Every structure is written in C-alpha cells, then in structure tokens.
C-alpha cells in the first residue's frame, strides 16, 4: 500500500472542505463548503452547516477576535456578516 507523504487538506477533511481558508476558534473548525460555511465541533464530533448562503463559492472566511462575527466573502466580492452567537445574518 502506498501512502501520500504530503497529505492535502482536502484528503483530511474530505467533503468538509472545498476551497478557501480554514479557521480554528476554540474547539471549532470553520471551513468553506461551496457557497456555505461548515462548522465542525472537534471536541464533540459534530458538524453543521451555518444557515446562510452566498451567491457564489466562498473565497475567504474570517472570524472576529471574540468569535462572535463571521464574514464570508465569495469570489465575486459579495460578503455576508453572520452573528455566530445569535445565529443570524447581520444587516
């Protein structure tokens, strides 16, 4: 059996990752999943998709230092601000 000595992040996360950056916040991992964002609870082994979608695939996601606001920007420049604590889109 031949093993890949340089695993790709897509090999590790499989369908949890499509493109863009991955973020760690405490025990949570946030990954872009096409035009959505997936939240993976690493401690409790639970995954969920955040309840918003951008018009196109996400190019970049970022979380505020206090882990309350997430911004997801797609390839066309459309940005969505999402309140992680309240579970709603801001503005």
C-alpha positions, 0 to 999 in steps of 0.5 A, a space after each residue: 500500500 502506498 501512502 501520500 507523504 504530503 497529505 492535502 487538506 482536502 484528503 483530511 477533511 474530505 467533503 468538509 472542505 472545498 476551497 478557501 481558508 480554514 479557521 480554528 476558534 476554540 474547539 471549532 473548525 470553520 471551513 468553506 463548503 461551496 457557497 456555505 460555511 461548515 462548522 465542525 465541533 472537534 471536541 464533540 464530533 459534530 458538524 453543521 452547516 451555518 444557515 446562510 448562503 452566498 451567491 457564489 463559492 466562498 473565497 475567504 472566511 474570517 472570524 472576529 477576535 471574540 468569535 462572535 462575527 463571521 464574514 464570508 466573502 465569495 469570489 465575486 466580492 459579495 460578503 455576508 456578516 453572520 452573528 455566530 452567537 445569535 445565529 443570524 445574518 447581520 444587516 
